[in-house]
Amino acid sequence: MITGQGSAFCAGLDLPALADLDRQTMRGFIQRFSAVMLRIFELPIPLVAAVNGHAVAGGCVLALQADVRIGADRDARIGLNETQLGIGLPLRWWKRCVGRCPAPPWPRWPWKPPGLAREALQLGLLHEVVPEADLLTRALERATTLAALPPAGLRMVKESLRKPAAAAARANESAESERWLDTWFSATRSGSSAKRSRASRSRLGVRRDVPVVSLPGRG
Protein backbone atom coordinates (compact mmCIF):
# COMPACT_ATOMS: atom_id res chain seq x y z
CA MET A 1 0.00 0.00 0.00
CA ILE A 2 1.16 3.53 -0.74
CA THR A 3 -0.11 6.77 0.77
CA GLY A 4 1.07 10.31 1.42
CA GLN A 5 1.25 12.61 4.40
CA GLY A 6 -0.34 15.86 5.44
CA SER A 7 -2.43 17.58 2.77
CA ALA A 8 -1.10 15.59 -0.19
CA PHE A 9 -0.81 12.07 -1.50
CA CYS A 10 1.78 13.44 -3.94
CA ALA A 11 1.95 16.98 -5.31
CA GLY A 12 3.69 15.88 -8.51
CA LEU A 13 6.93 17.13 -10.01
CA ASP A 14 8.62 19.99 -8.17
CA LEU A 15 8.48 22.22 -11.24
CA PRO A 16 10.18 25.33 -9.82
CA ALA A 17 13.17 23.19 -8.80
CA LEU A 18 13.36 21.72 -12.30
CA ALA A 19 12.86 24.93 -14.27
CA ASP A 20 16.58 25.74 -14.62
CA LEU A 21 17.72 22.29 -15.77
CA ASP A 22 19.16 22.07 -19.28
CA ARG A 23 17.71 19.69 -21.85
CA GLN A 24 20.19 16.88 -21.27
CA THR A 25 19.71 16.92 -17.50
CA MET A 26 15.95 17.14 -17.83
CA ARG A 27 16.00 14.23 -20.28
CA GLY A 28 17.77 12.11 -17.70
CA PHE A 29 15.32 13.17 -15.01
CA ILE A 30 12.19 12.38 -16.99
CA GLN A 31 13.60 9.05 -18.13
CA ARG A 32 14.27 8.10 -14.50
CA PHE A 33 10.78 9.23 -13.55
CA SER A 34 9.29 7.12 -16.32
CA ALA A 35 11.38 4.11 -15.29
CA VAL A 36 10.17 4.43 -11.69
CA MET A 37 6.52 4.67 -12.78
CA LEU A 38 6.92 1.66 -15.06
CA ARG A 39 8.53 -0.37 -12.30
CA ILE A 40 5.57 0.39 -10.02
CA PHE A 41 3.13 -0.38 -12.85
CA GLU A 42 4.74 -3.80 -13.38
CA LEU A 43 4.91 -4.84 -9.73
CA PRO A 44 3.99 -8.55 -9.62
CA ILE A 45 2.01 -8.04 -6.41
CA PRO A 46 -1.23 -6.08 -5.85
CA LEU A 47 -0.80 -2.41 -5.03
CA VAL A 48 -3.40 -0.27 -3.25
CA ALA A 49 -3.15 3.53 -3.28
CA ALA A 50 -4.69 5.28 -0.27
CA VAL A 51 -5.08 8.74 -1.80
CA ASN A 52 -5.18 10.82 1.37
CA GLY A 53 -5.01 14.27 -0.25
CA HIS A 54 -3.97 16.18 -3.35
CA ALA A 55 -2.74 13.98 -6.20
CA VAL A 56 -1.99 16.27 -9.13
CA ALA A 57 0.06 15.85 -12.31
CA GLY A 58 2.88 13.39 -11.55
CA GLY A 59 1.15 12.57 -8.27
CA CYS A 60 -1.94 11.49 -10.19
CA VAL A 61 0.26 9.45 -12.55
CA LEU A 62 1.74 7.74 -9.49
CA ALA A 63 -1.70 6.90 -8.09
CA LEU A 64 -2.85 5.52 -11.45
CA GLN A 65 -0.13 2.86 -11.39
CA ALA A 66 -1.94 1.16 -8.49
CA ASP A 67 -4.39 -1.71 -8.92
CA VAL A 68 -6.86 -0.20 -6.44
CA ARG A 69 -7.22 3.52 -5.72
CA ILE A 70 -9.20 4.63 -2.68
CA GLY A 71 -9.61 8.33 -1.95
CA ALA A 72 -10.42 10.29 1.18
CA ASP A 73 -13.66 12.28 0.98
CA ARG A 74 -12.11 15.66 1.67
CA ASP A 75 -11.27 18.96 0.00
CA ALA A 76 -8.38 17.67 -2.11
CA ARG A 77 -7.70 17.86 -5.85
CA ILE A 78 -6.99 14.82 -8.01
CA GLY A 79 -6.12 14.87 -11.70
CA LEU A 80 -3.67 15.88 -14.39
CA ASN A 81 -2.94 19.58 -14.84
CA GLU A 82 -0.25 19.28 -17.52
CA THR A 83 -2.50 20.85 -20.15
CA GLN A 84 -3.10 23.88 -17.94
CA LEU A 85 0.67 24.20 -17.40
CA GLY A 86 1.44 23.97 -21.11
CA ILE A 87 3.23 20.62 -20.73
CA GLY A 88 2.51 17.49 -22.76
CA LEU A 89 1.82 13.96 -21.55
CA PRO A 90 4.10 11.33 -23.12
CA LEU A 91 2.40 8.48 -24.92
CA ARG A 92 4.02 5.96 -22.61
CA TRP A 93 2.31 7.59 -19.59
CA TRP A 94 -0.94 8.11 -21.46
CA LYS A 95 -1.34 4.44 -22.38
CA ARG A 96 -0.82 3.37 -18.77
CA CYS A 97 -3.13 6.07 -17.38
CA VAL A 98 -5.99 5.47 -19.80
CA GLY A 99 -6.07 1.77 -18.99
CA ARG A 100 -6.60 2.58 -15.33
CA CYS A 101 -9.78 4.64 -15.94
CA PRO A 102 -12.64 2.51 -17.26
CA ALA A 103 -15.40 5.05 -16.61
CA PRO A 104 -17.09 6.25 -19.85
CA PRO A 105 -16.23 9.95 -19.42
CA TRP A 106 -12.48 9.31 -19.14
CA PRO A 107 -11.55 11.34 -22.28
CA ARG A 108 -12.56 14.50 -20.42
CA TRP A 109 -10.11 14.30 -17.54
CA PRO A 110 -6.84 15.12 -19.34
CA TRP A 111 -8.27 18.52 -20.28
CA LYS A 112 -9.94 19.32 -16.95
CA PRO A 113 -8.30 20.99 -13.96
CA PRO A 114 -7.91 18.52 -11.08
CA GLY A 115 -11.22 17.96 -9.27
CA LEU A 116 -12.37 16.71 -5.89
CA ALA A 117 -12.48 13.05 -4.88
CA ARG A 118 -16.15 12.54 -5.79
CA GLU A 119 -15.52 13.82 -9.32
CA ALA A 120 -12.38 11.68 -9.57
CA LEU A 121 -14.54 8.69 -8.65
CA GLN A 122 -17.00 9.47 -11.44
CA LEU A 123 -14.14 9.79 -13.93
CA GLY A 124 -12.58 6.49 -12.90
CA LEU A 125 -9.47 8.04 -11.38
CA LEU A 126 -10.56 6.51 -8.06
CA HIS A 127 -12.35 3.23 -7.44
CA GLU A 128 -13.81 4.17 -4.08
CA VAL A 129 -14.18 7.21 -1.80
CA VAL A 130 -14.45 6.82 1.97
CA PRO A 131 -14.49 9.18 4.97
CA GLU A 132 -11.02 10.51 5.67
CA ALA A 133 -10.85 8.80 9.07
CA ASP A 134 -11.56 5.41 7.47
CA LEU A 135 -9.11 5.66 4.57
CA LEU A 136 -6.17 3.64 5.89
CA THR A 137 -8.40 1.00 7.46
CA ARG A 138 -10.30 0.50 4.21
CA ALA A 139 -7.11 0.46 2.12
CA LEU A 140 -5.56 -2.14 4.39
CA GLU A 141 -8.72 -4.25 4.13
CA ARG A 142 -8.50 -4.21 0.33
CA ALA A 143 -4.78 -4.94 0.40
CA THR A 144 -5.29 -7.85 2.80
CA THR A 145 -8.03 -9.32 0.60
CA LEU A 146 -5.85 -9.12 -2.50
CA ALA A 147 -2.82 -10.51 -0.67
CA ALA A 148 -4.87 -13.58 0.33
CA LEU A 149 -5.40 -14.61 -3.31
CA PRO A 150 -3.21 -17.41 -4.72
CA PRO A 151 -0.09 -15.48 -5.78
CA ALA A 152 0.87 -17.40 -8.93
CA GLY A 153 -2.48 -16.89 -10.63
CA LEU A 154 -2.75 -13.28 -9.54
CA ARG A 155 0.75 -12.55 -10.81
CA MET A 156 -0.02 -14.07 -14.20
CA VAL A 157 -3.33 -12.24 -14.59
CA LYS A 158 -1.77 -8.92 -13.63
CA GLU A 159 1.13 -9.43 -16.02
CA SER A 160 -1.25 -10.35 -18.86
CA LEU A 161 -3.35 -7.25 -18.25
CA ARG A 162 -0.41 -4.87 -18.07
CA LYS A 163 2.05 -6.34 -20.53
CA PRO A 164 0.63 -4.56 -23.65
CA ALA A 165 0.75 -1.13 -21.99
CA ALA A 166 4.24 -1.78 -20.62
CA ALA A 167 5.48 -2.85 -24.06
CA ALA A 168 3.98 0.27 -25.62
CA ALA A 169 5.69 2.38 -22.94
CA ARG A 170 9.08 1.01 -23.93
CA ALA A 171 8.51 1.44 -27.67
CA ASN A 172 9.69 4.73 -29.15
CA GLU A 173 10.75 5.89 -25.70
CA SER A 174 13.50 8.15 -27.03
CA ALA A 175 11.29 9.90 -29.57
CA GLU A 176 8.51 10.36 -27.01
CA SER A 177 10.98 11.86 -24.54
CA GLU A 178 12.08 14.42 -27.12
CA ARG A 179 8.47 15.37 -27.91
CA TRP A 180 7.77 15.87 -24.22
CA LEU A 181 10.96 17.90 -23.77
CA ASP A 182 9.84 20.20 -26.58
CA THR A 183 6.67 21.03 -24.65
CA TRP A 184 8.58 21.34 -21.37
CA PHE A 185 11.09 23.85 -22.69
CA SER A 186 8.41 25.77 -24.54
CA ALA A 187 6.57 26.16 -21.22
CA THR A 188 9.62 26.86 -19.08
CA ARG A 189 11.04 29.40 -21.51
CA SER A 190 7.87 31.42 -21.04
CA GLY A 191 7.97 30.79 -17.29
CA SER A 192 4.42 29.44 -17.41
CA SER A 193 4.95 26.01 -15.84
CA ALA A 194 6.83 27.17 -12.73
CA LYS A 195 4.58 30.17 -12.17
CA ARG A 196 1.40 28.16 -12.58
CA SER A 197 2.79 25.40 -10.40
CA ARG A 198 3.48 27.87 -7.59
CA ALA A 199 0.04 29.40 -8.04
CA SER A 200 -1.56 25.96 -8.01
CA ARG A 201 0.28 24.98 -4.82
CA SER A 202 -0.85 28.22 -3.21
CA ARG A 203 -4.50 27.67 -4.15
CA LEU A 204 -4.40 24.09 -2.90
CA GLY A 205 -2.59 25.01 0.29
CA VAL A 206 0.25 22.59 -0.53
CA ARG A 207 3.43 23.36 1.40
CA ARG A 208 6.92 22.79 0.05
CA ASP A 209 7.47 19.96 2.54
CA VAL A 210 4.68 17.70 1.27
CA PRO A 211 5.55 14.73 -0.96
CA VAL A 212 6.68 15.70 -4.45
CA VAL A 213 8.37 13.70 -7.16
CA SER A 214 12.01 14.75 -7.15
CA LEU A 215 14.49 12.11 -8.24
CA PRO A 216 18.08 12.92 -7.24
CA GLY A 217 20.95 12.29 -9.59
CA ARG A 218 22.95 9.12 -9.21
CA GLY A 219 26.24 8.90 -7.45
Rosetta blueprint (number, residue, H / E / L):
1 M L
2 I E
3 T E
4 G L
5 Q E
6 G L
7 S L
8 A E
9 F E
10 C E
11 A L
12 G L
13 L E
14 D L
15 L H
16 P H
17 A H
18 L H
19 A L
20 D L
21 L L
22 D L
23 R H
24 Q H
25 T H
26 M H
27 R H
28 G H
29 F H
30 I H
31 Q H
32 R H
33 F H
34 S H
35 A H
36 V H
37 M H
38 L H
39 R H
40 I H
41 F H
42 E L
43 L L
44 P L
45 I L
46 P L
47 L L
48 V E
49 A E
50 A E
51 V E
52 N L
53 G L
54 H E
55 A E
56 V E
57 A L
58 G H
59 G H
60 C H
61 V H
62 L H
63 A H
64 L H
65 Q L
66 A L
67 D L
68 V E
69 R E
70 I E
71 G E
72 A E
73 D L
74 R L
75 D L
76 A L
77 R L
78 I E
79 G E
80 L L
81 N L
82 E H
83 T H
84 Q H
85 L H
86 G L
87 I L
88 G L
89 L L
90 P L
91 L H
92 R H
93 W H
94 W H
95 K H
96 R H
97 C H
98 V H
99 G L
100 R L
101 C L
102 P L
103 A L
104 P L
105 P L
106 W H
107 P H
108 R H
109 W L
110 P L
111 W L
112 K L
113 P L
114 P L
115 G E
116 L L
117 A H
118 R H
119 E H
120 A H
121 L H
122 Q H
123 L H
124 G L
125 L L
126 L L
127 H L
128 E E
129 V E
130 V E
131 P L
132 E H
133 A H
134 D H
135 L H
136 L H
137 T H
138 R H
139 A H
140 L H
141 E H
142 R H
143 A H
144 T H
145 T H
146 L H
147 A H
148 A L
149 L L
150 P L
151 P H
152 A H
153 G H
154 L H
155 R H
156 M H
157 V H
158 K H
159 E H
160 S H
161 L H
162 R H
163 K H
164 P H
165 A H
166 A H
167 A H
168 A H
169 A H
170 R H
171 A L
172 N L
173 E H
174 S H
175 A H
176 E H
177 S H
178 E H
179 R H
180 W H
181 L H
182 D H
183 T H
184 W H
185 F H
186 S H
187 A H
188 T H
189 R H
190 S H
191 G L
192 S H
193 S H
194 A H
195 K H
196 R H
197 S H
198 R H
199 A H
200 S H
201 R H
202 S H
203 R H
204 L H
205 G L
206 V L
207 R L
208 R L
209 D L
210 V L
211 P L
212 V L
213 V E
214 S L
215 L L
216 P L
217 G L
218 R L
219 G L
